[in-house]
């Protein structure tokens, strides 16, 4: 009995400091790596969250932009970081779900990242040049079938959400279009407005000002429901049942980050996303605030992989 009690006390003595170390988190500055340049939705969303996390967590929360190699330089830096909660990643859906399929030569496994929380989600929107002889998805499919190979579409780059969306549309609708890849949304939008390309699948914020000015039009949207701002525009799923295309931005931690740290971060992010002024700002970016638990983010990763893996394999898509 004495030996058992001594063993118990020893175990408590060993576990106690470790548990205290986890629950005392954070004790220094937290860095959220964004694997893209500053500006744009992928950068603005984590900045909004970081600003409000500071008073909640009692420590500085800074954003570090680490672009390069289609975002993989920044992602790899977090995968290989210490699992102590002081280096985090904020990245879009495809980083977590199909990056390993788009880039089979990766030196790291992005699927080992620890889910923390989804910040916000937004549907893919299919923009068209203003004078395209089709005004909705039904008309686009009919025109493409009558003119096989005549239409082209821009994307933000090979393996990006716009590329996957249009390849999925081609397969589902049985149409043929040519792909014109760009390096980012901005040059693709510029050429679409100029009429150099016919179509672009992107987020609403990217082209909304040009829709309002009449320089572009919206053919369809990829969310489960219609856009609040454009309720007359049908979703992809209304024309092609089950066809959904969206993007969500989410925070993750290095592999094996302790659960108490993950949950503290997840709960704090959820609290930030319930703040009225934060919700309003995210909605102004044409996104919906989320703030899910880690297990829900893990489920979304699985859903995304299921949705896009067949498109990647069938169309033999590789990242840049």
N, C-alpha and C positions, 0 to 999 in steps of 0.2 A: 504493500500500500504506500509506504514511504517513497519507494522508487517511482511508482506511478505518479504520485503527487509532484515529486521533483521533476519528472519528465514533463508533466503538464505545465508547471511553472516555467521551465526552460523554453517550452514551445511558445508560451504566451510572451515571454521575454524576447524571443526571436521575431515573432509575427508582429508584435505591437509596433516597433519602430517602422517596419515596412508599411503597415496599414496607415500609420500616421503620416508617412512620407507621401502616400497617395492622396490622402484626404487633405493635406496641407497645400495641395496644388491649387492655383499656381503660385510660385514664389519668385518668378521673374518674367520677363517679356515673352509673349507668345508671338511667333511668326507664322503667318498664313501665306504660303507660296501660291501665287497665281501663275500658271505656266504660259501666260500670254502677255502681250504688251499692255501698258496702261491705257485706259479708255475702253469703251465698249461694255456691253452687258456683263461679260465674263469677269471684268475687273470691277465694275461699279457695284455689283451685288455684294461681294465679300467686303468691300470697303464700307458699305452701309452697316453691315453686321459688325465688323471690327470696331467701328466707332462706338457702338452701343455696348459692346462686350467689355470695354475697359472699366466702366464703373461697376458693372455686375461682378466681374472677376477680381477687381482690385489690382490689376496689372495692365501694363501697356500691351496692346494687340496691334502689331504692325503688318502691313501688306508688303510682300516682296515679289515683284514681277520677275519671273525667270523664263522668258520665251526661248524658243529654239527647238528644232527637230519636231515640229507639229505639236509642241507642248511637252514632249517626252523628256527634255532636259530637266524641267522643273518637277515633273512627276517622279522621275528617278531619284532626284535629290531628297524627296520626302520618303520614298520607299526605303531608302538607305539611312534615313535619319534615326536618331535615338528615339526609342519608343517611350518617351517621357511626357508627351503632350505639349512640348514647347515648339515643335515644328509640325504644321498642319498643311493640308492641301485643299484648295478650292478649285474644282474643275467640273466640266460638263459631263453629262451622262455617258457619252461614248468612251471617255477616258477609263471609266470603271468597267464597262460592259463588254466592249469589243475591240479595245486597243490591241490586245494580244493577237486578234485575228487580222487586223489591218496592218500590224507591224510584227510579223512572226519572228523577226530577227532581234527583238528587244532583249536587252541584257538583264531585265528585271521583270517581275510579274506584277502588273498593276492590280490584279485581282486579290493580292494579299493585303492591300490597304484596308484599314479598319473603318467601316462606315460610321459616321458621326451624325450628320443631319443634312437633309435637303433644304437649301435656302429658298429656292423659288423654281417654278416651272412655267414654260411658255410654249405655245403651239408653233409649229412650222407654218409659214404662210407662203403660198405660191403666188409670186408677183409676175406680171407680164408687161411687156412694152405696151404703151397706150394704144397703138394702132394694130395690135394683134387681132386677127379676125376670129376671135373667140372671147366670150365674156364670162364663162364659167367652166367648170371641169367637164361637164357633159359636152359642151361645145368644143373644148380643147381636144378631147379624145376623138371626137368626130372629125375635126380638122386634121389631126395628126394621122388618122387612118386614111383619110383622103389624100394626104400628102406625105407618104412615108419617107422619113429621112430628111425632110425639108426643115423641120424645126430644130433649133439647138437650145441648150439650157446652160446657164452659168452655174458655178458652185463656188463656195469659199475655199475649195481645195479638194484634192482626192481623199476620199474617206471621211469627209466632213458630212454633217447631217443633211445638207442640201444635195450632195451627191447621192447618198443612200436613199433619200426620199424620192428623187427623180428616177433612179434605177428601179425602185420598188413600184413606182407608178407605171413605168414602161412595162414591167412584167405583168402587173395586175390588169392593166388596160389593153395589153397586146399592141402597143404602139412603138414606134422607133423614133428616137431623137438623138442628136449628137451632143456630147458633153464637152463643155469649154471650161476647164478649171482655172481659177484665179488664186491669188494669194490673199485671202481675206474677203470680207463682205464689201468693203468700200470700193475697190476697183470694179468688182462685179456689178454693183449698183450703178456706178458711173456709166459703164458700157450698156447696161440695160436701159437706163434713161435715154442714152444716145441712140438706142435702137441697134446697137452692134450685136446684141444677143436677144433672144426671144423671151426667156423665162429664167426665174431664179427662185429657189426655195430657201427661205431665210426666216429670221424672227421678224415680227411686225415692226419693231422699233427701227430696223435697218432701212425700211423703205416707206414708212408711214407718211413722212413729210411729202414725198413725191406722189403718193396716192392722193393726199389732200390737195395737191397742186394740179392734179390731172395728168402728171407725166408718166405715172404707172397705174396699173389696176390690179386688183386681187382676183385671182381665178378660183381659189379655194383655200381652206384652212385645215390643218392637220390635227386639231384637238378633238376631244370627245364631244365638245359642245361648240356652238357658234361663237364667234368673237362678239363681245359686248359692244365694241365700237362699230362693228359692221355686221349687224344681225341678219342681213339679207344674203350674206355670202354663205353658201353651203359648205359643210365639212367634207373632207375626203371620204369619210365613212358613209355619208349619205348617198354617195354615188358608187363607191366600192366598199361594201360592208366589211368592217373589221380593220380598215386601213387607218392607222393612227401614226402621226409623226409629231413628236414634240422634243423639247430639250429641257433638262433640269440641271441646275447648278447645285453642287453639294460639297460639303466639307468632310474630309476623311483624315485619319491619323496613320502613322507608320504601323506596320504589322506588329502585333503583340502588345499594343498599347494597353495598359491596365484598364479594366472595365470601369472602376470608379472615376477615372479621368475622362474616359469616353462619355460616360453618362453625365458628368458635371458639365462638359462642353455642350452636349446635346441639349440638356435642359436649359442652359443659358442661351443658346441660339434660338430655341423655341420661344423663350421669354422675350427676346429681342424682336422676333417676327410677329409677336402679338401687340407690339407698341403701335398705336394708331399712326404716328407720323412715319414710322418705318414702313408699315403696310401701304400707306398712301404713296410713298416715294417708289416702292417696288411696283405698285400698280401703274404709276406714271411711266415706268419702264416697260409697260405692257407685259408684265409677268404677274404670277400669282404667288404670294408668300406661302410657304409650306411649313417647315419646322417639324418634320417627322422624327420619330425615334430611329435608332440605328437599325433595328430589325426591319422596319418599313423601307429604309434606304436599301438594305440588302435585297429585299424582295423586288424593288424597282430595278436594281441592277440585273437580277435574273430575268425579269420581264423584257428589259432592253436587249439583253443578249439573245433571248429567244426571238424577238422581233426582227433584229437586224443581222443575225449570223447567217441566215439562209440567203439574204440579199447579197452579203459580202462574198459568200462562197459561189453562188450562182453567177454573179457578175464578175467574179475574180478581181475584186477591188483591193487595192493596196494603198496604204497611206503614203504620204510624201516624206 
